[in-house]
Amino acid sequence: MEAKAEESRAQALSDFDREIEKYSIQGHWKMELPANMEPRSKLKPMLWKGSMIREQLMRAGDLIGVDEAGRRTIQLVNPGVAPRKFTTHTLQMSIQVVLPGEIATAHRHTMAAIRFVVEGKDTFTTVNGDKFLMEPGDLILTPNWTWHDHINASDGPMIWIDGLDVPFSQAMDVMFIEDHEKPQQTVQRVWKNSDDGKGHSGGSPWYYKWQDSEKSLRQMVERSGQSSGDLILDYEGEGGGPTLPTIGCGLHLLRQGERTRSRRRTSSGIFHVVRGRGRTVVKDEVLVWEKGDYFVVPNWAWHRHENRSLDEEACLFFMSDRPLLEPFGLYREEFQG
């Protein structure tokens, strides 16, 4: 009798579930939630060779105009978020090339963006009337809804990283894009030198010169002495907060032969190898990298970085979605060893 009663109750519940679907409602009992829940990232550990990316950028330069698709970039795509074509579930890293004499015309959008220069010279990005010289290792911010355009006045290609919060903005359904009435906006001031960078009196809060960043890294090495540990320089935004409200950026210096502790974070990370060679172990996968490469560490995945050289430091530029998590108490970090 009890078995029949249970079977009857199960059938009644199943009928009930189907019936209430017409009202666009569902019982909580239909959700499959484990008793001890933790993040199960769909992101894949990924590595893209810098030499391959550059080759494809040059091919793209022969086939498509600088403004033909909004911008001429090659996007790093993580199959873990398919069918969406993004690098992580919150951030997009793309690599842009502007060829000699080209102008990437002015527009603005609600997606926040960063530019980290990989290669080139005599190229400028203008943000809301401020014209910034772009040199290798420089970081330039494009806060959301700021006008920006680019011009390459050199005789060679200019290549930089475009980092944007497109996946997050799209998920929030808050994306706006607007073209400027002119190809280039009016320039109000030109910024070129270290004294024009953030941290200097009168410097722009959107401009981080490589020589300043490298100087800060050297000071970190001197203060740390021979002790092991993470030498991480976070780019501070206005008011001492994250680089941008939705994007955190930083540099991770690995001394000769250094190996970090294994850790996992609720934030995801996208990395570019500024110099050196090494490897990053993510769960059971090994990503072997060298100067110019790009790679992804998924959220809540155990990982560690290793400098494979006993003679040369390694330096990693990274962008992270940590600023999206911290205001809501969603950032967590754990260590092993």
N, C-alpha and C positions, 0 to 999 in steps of 0.2 A: 504493500500500500504506500509506504513512504517513497519508494522509487517512482511509482506512478504519480504521486503528488509532486515530487520534484520535477519530473518530466513535464507535467502540466504547467507548473510555475515557469519553467524555462521557456516553454512555448508561448505562454502569455507575455512574458517579458520581451521575447523576440518580436511578437506581434506589436507590442507597445512601442518598441524601438522603431519599427518600420512606420508605424502610424504617425508618430510625432515628427518624423523627418519632413512631412509636408509643411510644418510650421517653421522649418529651419532652426530646429532646436535638437539637442542631443543630451543624453544622460552622461554624467561624469563616469559612470561605470563602463562606458564604451572606450574610454581612453586606456591605453596600455602604458602604465607608469610603473617602473620597478620600485621596490621598497627603498633601496639605496641608490638614488639617481645621481649621476655625474655626467659631465659633457662627453658626448661621443662624436667627435668631429668628423665630418664628411670630407674635410680637406685632405689632399694627398701631399706628402712631402715631395717637392718638385725641385729640379735643378735645370737651368737653362744656361748653356755656354755663351759667354759674351761674344766670342768670335762668330758663332752662328747667328746671334742676334744682329750683329753689325753687318754681316754679309746680307741678311735678308732686308735690313734697312736700306742698304745701298741699292738692292734690286727694286725695292719699293720706290726709291727716289727716281728710278728710270720709268716707272709705270704709272705713278699717280702724283697729282699736284699737291702742293703743300696744304691747300685749303679745300681740296676736292671732297674730302670726307670730314670736314671740320678741322681736322689736324692729321698729319701723316705720322701715325704712330704704329708700333707693333705692340700688341697687348699680350701680357703673360697670362695664360689661361690655365686654370686648375680644373682638371676633369672631375674633381670631387664635388663641384658645385654645378655640374651640368644639369639641365641644358643652358644654364646661365653661363656667360663667357667672361668670368672674372678671375682675379688672382686669388682672392679669398672671399668669404661670404660678406665682408664689410668693406674691403679696400681693393682698389685696382692699381697695379703698377704697369705702366706702359713706357716704351722707349721711343723717343721722338727724334727725328732728324730734320734739320733745316739746312738746305744746301746753299752754296754761295750765292749771295744776291737775293735770296728769297725773303719774303715777308709773310709771316703767319698772321693774318689779319685780326683785328681787335674784336673780342666778344667778351661776354661775362656769363656766369652761370651760378646757380645756387650750390653746386658741388665745390667744396674746398679742394685746393690743390697745392702740391709742392713741386719744385724743380730742383733736382740734384744733378750737377753738370758732370758728365762722363768724359767728354772729349770736345776740343775745339777752342776757338778764340774769336775776338772781335765780334761777338754776338751780344745782343741786348734783349732783355725782357722788360717791357714797360707795364707797371701795375698802377692803375689809378693816377697816371701822370708822372710816376717816379720811374726813371729809366735806369735799369741795373745792368752793369757789365757782367757777363757770365764767363767764369773761368773754371777749369776743372776743380772739383771739390766744393764749389760754392753751392749753397742752398738758398733758394729764393721762394718765398711764400706767396701764394695767391689766395687770400681768404675768400670765402664765398661772396659772390656778387660784386667782385672787383673786376674792372676792365683790365684786359691784358692782351698784349700782342708781342711778337718776336721778330727780330730782323737780324739776318746774318750778313755782316759787312766784310767777312773774311773771304779768303780764296779756298777754303776747305769746308768739309761738312761739320756741322755742330750737332752733337748728340747729348741728350740729357734724359734723366728719368722724370716721367710725369707720374706723380702719385696722387690719387684722388679717392674720395669717399663715395664714388658712384654707386656701388652696390647698396650701401646704407641709405643713400638718398633715394634710390629707386625703391627700396623696400618701404620707405616712409612715404613714397608717392609725393615728393616735394621738389621735383626737378623742374627748373626753369632755365632756358638758354636764350640769350638775346645778342644779336649782332650789333656792333657799333655802326654809326652812320658813316664813318670814314674807315679806310683800311688801317690807319694808325691814329691813335689818340694823341692829343696835344701833350708834349713833354713839358713838365714844370721844373724838373730837377734831374740831373744826372748823378748817379752814384757809381763809384768805381773802386775805391780803395778800402783798406782795412778800417780807416777812420770813419768810413761811411756805414760800417756794419753794426749789427746789434751789439750792445754792450759798450759802445763808445758814445761819449757825449754828443748828442745831436745826430747819432746814427739812426738808420732806418730799422724798425722792429721786424722788417720782413727780409732782411739781408744778412746772411751769415757767410763771411769770407773764409775760405779754406785755411788761410794762414792763421787766423784766429782760432779755428777749431783745432788745428794741429798743435798750436801752442798750448791750448788747454789740455790736450792729451798728454803732451810732454810733462806738463806740471803734475798731472795725475800720476804718471810713472814715477816722478821724483818723490812725490809724497808717499807713495805706496812702498817704496824701497824694494826689497827682495821678496816681500810677502806675496803669496799668490792670491788671486781673487779677480773679480770682474772689474775691468777698467772700462766703464760705460759713461759716455758723455751724452747727456740728454740735451737736445736743443730746446731751450726755454722760449716760450711765447711771451706775449705781453703780460705783465703782471706776475711773471715767474711761473706761470702755469705751463701746460703742455704746448708743443709747437703750434698746434691748431686744436680747436675744440673736439675735432673728430679724428685727428691724425697726430700721433707722436712720432718724432724722428730722433735718431741718435747715432752715435759711433761706438763700436765695440772694438777695443784694442786688445789683441792677443800677443803677448810677448813670445819670444823665441821658445818653441817647444811647449808652450802653455796649453793646458787642458782645463776647461771649466767643469764645475760640478754639474751633474745631471739635474735638470729642473723641468717643471712644466708650469704653464701659465694659462689662464682662461683667455688671454689675448693671443691673437695670431701675429706672426712676424714675417715680413718680406725683406730679404737681404740683398745687398749688392757688395761684391768684393772690391774694395778700393785698392787694396794692395795685399800681396802675400799669397800664400797657398795653404790649404788645410782641408779639414773635413768636418762635417756636422753629422752626428749620429742621431737619427730621429726614430725612436722605437727600435725596430730591427733593420732600418734602412740606413745606408751610409751615402751621404752626398759629398763627393770629393770636388772641391772647388779651387779656383785660382783667380788671379786678378781679372776683373771684368765680368765674372759670372754673376748669376742671380739665382736665388733659391727661396723656398717657402718652408716655414716651420708651422704646422697646424696648431690650433689652440688645444690646450690640455693634452699635449703629447710630450712624453719624456724626451729630452734632447740635451746634447752637449756639443760644444765647439772645441776643435783642436787645431793648433798651429803645427803643421807638419815640418816646418823649417826650424833648424837650430841656429840659423844665422840671420833670419829676417823676421821682423814683426809682421803681423797680419792685421788688417783694419777692415771692418765691416760697417757699411752704412745700413741702417734699417729703418723701416716704418712699421708702425704698430697701431692697432685699434684700441689700445689700452685707455686713451682718453674717453672713449665711448662707454667704457665699463665702470670706471672709477666713481663717477658722480652717483651711480646707483648701487654702489657696494657690490658690484659684480666681478671685480678683479680679485683674483686669488693666485698665489704662487706657492709652489712646494719644491723642496730640494731633496736630493738623495746624495749620500756620501759627504 
